[in-house]
Amino acid sequence: MAYSSIPKPSVYFNTKLYTGTGNSLNVTSVGFQPDMVWIKDRTGTNNHEIADAVRGANYQIYPNLANAQTNAGGHLTAFASDGFTLGTDGATNTNNSNYV
């Protein structure tokens, strides 16, 4: 089997830490437009959330639950050229909570 390496993984993957505001929040400086965003609350016990460009920003997958997907506004609301935009939902944007 041939071995393949990605010479510059930061072009395709980036870990971004942010602090929630409780208001609409633009998370920037990702370095590219993400096609998939996986969010985890580091302060509280909210579920992991994944949103991808194929399903659309308003659809979430919870990889730590048995739910296949949900359609809920206020979580991730848009993919941007250098990051993503969050709504006011507490699972992804509680004021002063830390997220990855």
C-alpha positions in Angstrom: 0.0 0.0 0.0 1.4 3.4 -0.9 2.0 5.9 1.8 0.8 9.4 1.3 1.6 12.5 3.4 0.1 15.9 3.5 3.0 18.4 3.3 1.0 21.3 4.9 -1.9 19.9 7.0 -2.8 23.4 8.3 -4.2 24.1 4.8 -6.9 21.4 5.6 -7.2 21.2 9.4 -7.0 23.7 12.2 -7.9 23.7 15.9 -9.5 27.0 17.0 -10.2 27.9 20.6 -12.8 30.6 21.3 -14.7 32.1 24.2 -18.5 32.4 23.9 -20.2 35.8 24.0 -23.9 34.8 24.1 -24.4 37.1 21.1 -23.8 36.3 17.4 -20.1 35.5 17.1 -17.7 35.3 14.1 -14.9 32.9 14.7 -12.1 33.9 12.4 -8.4 33.2 11.7 -9.0 29.5 10.8 -6.9 30.0 7.7 -9.4 28.6 5.2 -13.2 28.2 4.7 -14.1 25.1 6.6 -16.4 22.5 5.1 -16.9 20.8 8.5 -16.8 22.3 12.0 -16.7 20.2 15.2 -17.5 22.1 18.4 -17.0 21.0 22.0 -17.8 23.0 25.1 -14.7 22.9 27.3 -16.3 24.6 30.2 -19.7 22.9 30.5 -21.1 19.4 29.6 -22.8 20.2 26.3 -22.7 17.6 23.6 -20.2 17.7 20.8 -21.7 19.2 17.6 -20.6 18.7 14.0 -21.9 20.9 11.1 -20.8 20.4 7.5 -21.3 22.2 4.2 -23.1 19.3 2.6 -26.0 19.3 5.1 -25.9 23.0 5.7 -24.9 25.2 8.7 -28.3 24.7 10.5 -28.0 20.9 10.7 -26.0 19.4 13.5 -24.7 15.9 14.2 -24.0 14.8 17.8 -21.2 12.2 17.6 -21.5 11.4 21.3 -25.3 10.6 21.0 -27.4 8.2 19.0 -29.2 11.1 17.2 -28.5 11.0 13.5 -29.0 14.7 13.0 -31.0 17.7 14.0 -32.1 20.9 12.4 -31.8 23.7 14.9 -31.1 27.4 14.4 -28.9 29.4 16.7 -25.9 27.0 16.7 -23.5 27.3 13.8 -25.2 29.7 11.3 -22.7 30.1 8.4 -19.4 29.0 7.0 -17.2 32.0 6.2 -14.1 32.4 4.0 -11.8 32.3 7.1 -14.0 30.7 9.8 -17.6 30.4 10.8 -20.4 32.3 12.4 -22.3 31.2 15.6 -25.8 32.1 16.8 -26.8 32.6 20.4 -27.5 29.0 21.4 -25.8 28.1 24.7 -24.4 24.7 23.4 -22.0 26.5 21.1 -21.8 30.1 22.4 -22.5 30.6 26.1 -21.1 33.9 27.5 -17.6 33.3 29.0 -17.6 29.5 28.2 -14.6 28.1 26.5 -14.9 26.0 23.3 -12.7 24.2 20.8 
